[in-house]
Each structure stands twice: as structure tokens, then as C-alpha cells.
């Protein structure tokens, strides 16, 4: 590391005022959530066109600003203002191509010729990094030259080598992505717009929303494009932005307190989480980060933009004091690894194999206990109630008319989906009994047929006095049945029951 030497203030003015004057900044294009500040402090959405007179901010979106011959790309969750007829970058992520002259939190920056740079103003990160060419920046009367492959820490004034690991601007913005709650245990609270309530599976974490866990609690958050975060107990997380891009997605998170366990696969896009102490940037790894600056890497590698892109590799950890050493797992790590193994179990879904004939739509299924099951039938989608690994669909609010229906059951769990279909016939009509009884001494001869609206097997029960006899018959087929008749005068009752449980009774003479 080397610290930039001070330069006399008069020289600073000569250098920076000698830069080519550039035209007023103009919003050239906008995607997603982009707003311009108006007189009175109000913000209005803007698609493109028009001079930036006061300020600009983005939610999940991207803005392109034409600044004379140069350009400024504004990333999601970023903000700038107009200051001394130039752009003043205040917060977020920016990519600039020269020649360009801007302010960075009030510090004047000039790139006279062709080149490119990025400015990162997120969490503990305050830096300018030059990708090509060179620039000069006035830091309270000191002019520092930053060349290609270097970065300047705006807090300390230290110059260091720069190797880019997260070129977010190279991916085309496709729209806002999503972060949603996938699992919870214990007291987990979701805060939005100053109001808080208990978090439930399926809740979306919009920009500015916070997720808090109590003692012994945890929550899992999944992201567009895959990957997830587990917020451990006594922790607080907020989502700065989730972008969909042509390369996957870009995730920006803030961990205010506690511990976050992160599982990010390669090829899913960029992923960054800031704490009050450290900022981590990855593109495929399993790691833990604590709000106090502890970073543990179990797979892959984590870059620390807040520490001049210091790398922490698999099997290493960065302590709260900033030193990197051998990874030492603790109880929190073992809990998260066990939970990862449970989460990785393959999804299963079991339904009755044979077609069902029912009086009303009641269906049972089996899956993993933390899966979510729903059924699609007759244009309706209804949830199945869970009891451990057993799930049950109770009667619909409006009973289905009699008929045959395909019922499609879908099981979902952490991005896995399974679908099965079973045929259900709704039958509320009792069988028709057309039997004749002939008494011949000590024999009762039955003949005729039992029919039902749904073809299939029927159960026929004959009660002769205190004795009962049961037989399975096929609907509509001729029936001939000889039964013992101990008392020639005993009453004879016949009942026929179908597969749906509909039953008809008849008395035979």
C-alpha cells in the first residue's frame, strides 16, 4: 500500500480547472425504477430524456447519463445529485467512461481522455477504481492520480492494485428480480414502511424491507436465478436490490447485525452483502459473514471490496480484526451445514396410483414435511394442508358437480418442483337395486342386477334376520346368489354400496 502525497492547493486548482469543460448531464436512457428529483424535493419516475437539474436515484433499475463526451452508468440502489453543474455521485455503484468530469461525494474527479472507471459507494466501501486510462481526483486540496489497474480508498487515501471480480455493468439489465422467504423457524419479523409483522413463507422482500430473527430463530431467503441465504438468530437483513440480467442476476444485501450463511452457485450472477465492517463480493461460493466483520469461506472464494479486494479462499476465515487464517468451524457453522444437507434432500411426491371415485373431492398425498403442495382442479388452485409428511386436500368451498376430473398436484421446495396427476370421479348417486327374492325351503335365491352410474365394483350386503352376507359384484352384470334361509319367514334387507360410499337399501319379500 502507498499513501498519496499531499499537493499544494494552488496546484490542485490549476490541474482540475484545466480539464475540458463538459456539457450539463442528461438522462440518456432508463430501465426499471429511475426517478428524477424535482423542485420541492419530490421524486418522479422518468424513462429518458431531459437534463438532470437536481438529482437522480434508482431502485431496481439502471440509468445511462450522457455527460459531454463521457457516460455514467448508474446501477441499482444508487443516488446522485447535480453539483456545480456536474454529476456528484452520492451512494451506490457507478461505471464511467471518459472523458468525464464528476464529483464523488463532493470530491472532484477528472478523466481527461478515453478510459473507464468504476465508483463504489456501498456500505463500508468508498473507492474509485480505474479499469483503463487514468484520472485525477481532488481530495480536500490533495490531487491524486489513479492509473489503470489501481484503486483509491476514499476514506484512507490509500492506493492499491485492483483486480475486478464483479463487473455488474457488463450484464444487461432485464428487470427487477425477487428475494422471497422460503423457510422460517421461530420468531421472524418482516418490516416494511415502518410496519412489522410475522414473516411467512412466500413473503417477498422488496427494496427497503428488513427481515429480523429472534433468539433461536432463523429464516431462509431465496433469490431470482437460484442461491439462498440463511439469516441466523438475532440478525437483521435488508435487500438493497435484486436485478435480473442477461447473465443471471445481481444481488445487493445489507446485514445490519448477526450472521448470514450464504450459498451461491457459479453461473448465477453477482452476489454482494455489506455489513457495517466488511463488504463481500462473490460469484459462486458457500460462506458465512457476521456483521462484526467475521468471514468464513467453506467453498470457492470471497473478495472483500472493503479491504482492497482482499481474497478469502475455501478453508480460510477473516477475523473481526481483519487477519486471514485457517478456518475454524463452530456450532453455528455446523448447524448451517446440517441445515444445508436437509435442504438438499431430493423432493418426493406420492399420490394414490389408481383412479379414485369419491363422493366429494378429498385427496391425500405424501411429501417432505417442509414442502408446499397445491392442487389444480376444474380451473381452481387450492393448497393442501400439511401434517408432517402427510398432506390432505379437504372439500372445496364449492362442491364439484358429478363427473370425472384430472387433479394435478404440485409439490414445491426450495426451487424444486414435482407434479403428479390423478383421475378423480365425483359420484353422489347411489346404486340401483333390481333384485328378486325366491324362497325355496331353507334357501333364498336372489337374481337380477345392481347398477351404478360409474362402472366398477359394488358391495352388496344381504341381511336375513340376524345374519349378514356380503359379496362384490360388477355394476350391471347379472347376479344369481343362493343363501341359507334358516327361518323361511325372516325379513330380507339388501344394501348396495359403490366406491364413493353412496349406499341404497331395499327390502325384499
Buried (B, 14 or more C-beta within 10 A) or exposed (E): EEEBEBBEEEEBBEBBEEBEEBEBBBBBBBBBBBBBBEEEEEEEEBEEEEEBEBBBBBBBBBBBBBBBBBBBBBBBBBBBBBBEEBBBBBBBBBBBBBBBBBBBEBBBBBBBEEBBBBBBBBBBBBBBBBBBBBBBBBBEEBBBBBEBEBBBBBEBBBBBEBEBBBEBBEBEBBEBBBBBBBBBBEBBBBBBEEEEEEBEBEBEBBBEBBBBBEEEBBBBBBBBBBBBBBBBBBBBBBBBBBBBBEBBBBBBBBBBBBBBBBBBBEEBBBBBBBBEBBBBBBBBBBBBBBBBBBBBBBBBBBBBBBBBBBBBEBEBBBBEEBEBEEBEEEEBBEBBBEBBEEBEEEBBBBBEEEEBBBBBBEBEBBBBEBBBBBBBBBEEEBEBEBEEBEBEBEEBEEEBEBEEBEBBBBBBBBBBEBEBEBEBBBBBBBBBBEBEBEBEEEEBBBBBBBBBBBEBEBBBBBBBEEEEBEBEBBBEEEBEBEBEBEEEEBEBBBBBBBBBEBBBEBEBE
